[in-house]
């Protein structure tokens, strides 16, 4: 089970970040994506049902400049998360990730605004 979150306009953003963006903006975006990645990892592992620990340890989150990829690579992860005809879903993965990333645009905008405000004030 894999979920990828990609920033809309990622190519333009990556080009901007690698060439034109001030370091304060790059740092603000990177810090925000780090925080979101950590939120995803800590929330999904905390909500993951634990019997042997294999499923919980199969959860990985990777961040790049413009995306976050979360993966629960146990073969049965989607069955536990979504359920089956004989078992209710335990919703430890997709739903929490969707809730965490629902306000990602706002969080990124606030981080950039803070960086621009700090850059303008000489901080």
Secondary structure, 3 states (H helix, E strand, C coil): CEEEEECCCHHHHHHHHHHHCCHHHHHHHHHHHHHHHHHHHHHHHHHCCCCCCHHHHCEEEEECCCEEEEEECCCCHHHHHHEECCEECCCCCHHHHHHHHCCHHHHHHHHHHHHHHHHHCCC
